[in-house]
Amino acid sequence: MTIPLLGGIHHVAIIASDYARSRRFYHEVLGLPIIAETLREARQSWKLDLALPDGSQLELFSFPAPPPRASRPEACGLRHLAFRVADLERVIAHLQRQGIEVEAVRVDELTGRRFTFFADPDGLPLELYEAES
């Protein structure tokens, strides 16, 4: 039996143009608990570690004047970040109550699972993918 080289995703790092706005979005709107928040003075940068229920993490960074994302969503590199959800309607309703625009629900033609997209404050495409817990 071959032992896999990779065991899963530990974290995903996101650079925000407005740290306070993105901190509020990921922590308060999406409800991700804060693990740690660190001011890295030498880099003029904040680093916020946020927990996901499966043990993985989101790292939110601020940097002075980061360049904008090249395009949406088909830029070379990370296309989007997808979150597994058990109840798509519940999450969509929560986001809409927060004033967040959510695209129409679609069905994955390969898996038959429902999904939709919304965006973070910097326009990073975020997907909600309905899957069994």
C-alpha positions as CSV (number, residue, x, y, z in Angstrom):
1,M,0.0,0.0,0.0
2,T,1.3,3.4,-0.9
3,I,1.2,6.1,1.7
4,P,-0.1,9.4,0.3
5,L,2.4,12.3,0.3
6,L,-0.3,14.9,1.2
7,G,-2.7,14.6,4.1
8,G,-5.1,17.4,3.3
9,I,-5.1,21.2,3.2
10,H,-3.6,22.9,6.3
11,H,-4.5,26.4,5.4
12,V,-5.3,28.8,2.6
13,A,-3.8,32.3,2.7
14,I,-5.7,35.4,1.5
15,I,-4.3,38.9,1.2
16,A,-6.9,41.6,1.9
17,S,-6.9,45.2,0.6
18,D,-8.8,46.4,3.7
19,Y,-7.9,44.2,6.7
20,A,-10.6,45.4,9.0
21,R,-13.3,44.9,6.4
22,S,-12.1,41.4,5.5
23,R,-11.6,40.5,9.2
24,R,-15.2,41.4,9.8
25,F,-16.4,39.4,6.7
26,Y,-14.6,36.2,7.5
27,H,-15.0,36.3,11.3
28,E,-18.4,37.9,11.9
29,V,-20.3,37.2,8.6
30,L,-18.9,33.7,7.9
31,G,-18.5,32.9,11.6
32,L,-15.0,31.6,11.5
33,P,-13.4,31.5,15.0
34,I,-10.2,33.4,15.5
35,I,-7.2,31.2,16.5
36,A,-4.6,34.1,16.6
37,E,-4.1,37.6,15.4
38,T,-0.6,39.0,15.0
39,L,0.8,42.4,14.0
40,R,4.0,41.8,12.1
41,E,5.4,45.3,12.5
42,A,8.5,44.7,10.3
43,R,6.2,43.9,7.4
44,Q,3.5,46.5,8.3
45,S,1.2,43.5,8.1
46,W,-1.5,41.8,10.2
47,K,-2.0,38.0,10.1
48,L,-5.3,36.6,11.3
49,D,-5.6,32.8,11.7
50,L,-9.2,31.5,11.4
51,A,-10.4,28.0,12.1
52,L,-12.6,25.8,9.9
53,P,-14.6,22.9,11.5
54,D,-12.5,20.3,9.7
55,G,-9.3,21.5,11.3
56,S,-8.0,23.5,8.3
57,Q,-7.4,27.2,8.5
58,L,-7.8,30.5,6.6
59,E,-4.9,32.9,7.0
60,L,-5.9,36.5,6.4
61,F,-3.0,39.0,5.7
62,S,-2.8,42.7,5.2
63,F,0.1,44.2,3.2
64,P,0.7,47.8,2.2
65,A,-0.8,48.4,-1.3
66,P,-1.2,44.8,-2.6
67,P,-1.8,44.5,-6.4
68,P,-5.4,43.8,-7.4
69,R,-6.6,40.3,-8.6
70,A,-5.9,40.0,-12.3
71,S,-9.4,38.9,-13.3
72,R,-12.4,37.0,-12.1
73,P,-12.5,34.1,-11.9
74,E,-10.3,32.8,-14.7
75,A,-7.0,34.3,-13.6
76,C,-4.0,32.0,-13.6
77,G,-3.5,30.6,-10.1
78,L,-6.1,30.0,-7.5
79,R,-9.5,30.1,-9.2
80,H,-11.7,30.1,-6.2
81,L,-12.1,28.8,-2.7
82,A,-14.9,26.3,-2.1
83,F,-16.6,25.7,1.3
84,R,-18.5,22.4,2.0
85,V,-21.9,23.1,3.4
86,A,-24.6,20.8,4.6
87,D,-27.6,23.1,4.0
88,L,-27.1,25.4,1.0
89,E,-30.3,27.4,1.5
90,R,-29.5,28.1,5.1
91,V,-26.1,29.6,4.2
92,I,-27.4,31.5,1.3
93,A,-30.2,33.1,3.4
94,H,-27.6,34.0,6.1
95,L,-25.4,35.7,3.5
96,Q,-28.3,37.6,1.9
97,R,-29.4,38.9,5.3
98,Q,-25.9,40.3,5.6
99,G,-26.3,42.1,2.2
100,I,-24.1,39.8,0.3
101,E,-25.0,39.0,-3.3
102,V,-25.2,35.3,-4.1
103,E,-25.4,33.8,-7.6
104,A,-28.2,31.5,-8.6
105,V,-27.8,27.9,-7.4
106,R,-26.4,25.5,-10.1
107,V,-26.0,21.8,-10.2
108,D,-22.6,20.2,-10.8
109,E,-23.1,18.1,-14.0
110,L,-20.5,15.6,-12.9
111,T,-21.6,15.0,-9.3
112,G,-25.2,16.1,-9.2
113,R,-24.4,18.3,-6.2
114,R,-25.8,21.9,-5.8
115,F,-23.5,24.9,-5.6
116,T,-23.3,28.7,-5.8
117,F,-20.8,31.5,-5.7
118,F,-20.4,34.7,-3.8
119,A,-17.4,37.0,-3.3
120,D,-15.4,38.3,-0.4
121,P,-14.9,42.1,0.1
122,D,-12.0,42.1,-2.5
123,G,-13.9,40.1,-5.1
124,L,-12.3,36.7,-4.4
125,P,-14.7,34.1,-5.7
126,L,-16.0,31.9,-2.9
127,E,-18.1,28.8,-3.6
128,L,-20.6,27.0,-1.4
129,Y,-20.8,23.3,-2.3
130,E,-23.5,21.3,-0.8
131,A,-22.2,17.9,0.3
132,E,-22.9,15.4,3.0
133,S,-21.1,16.3,6.3
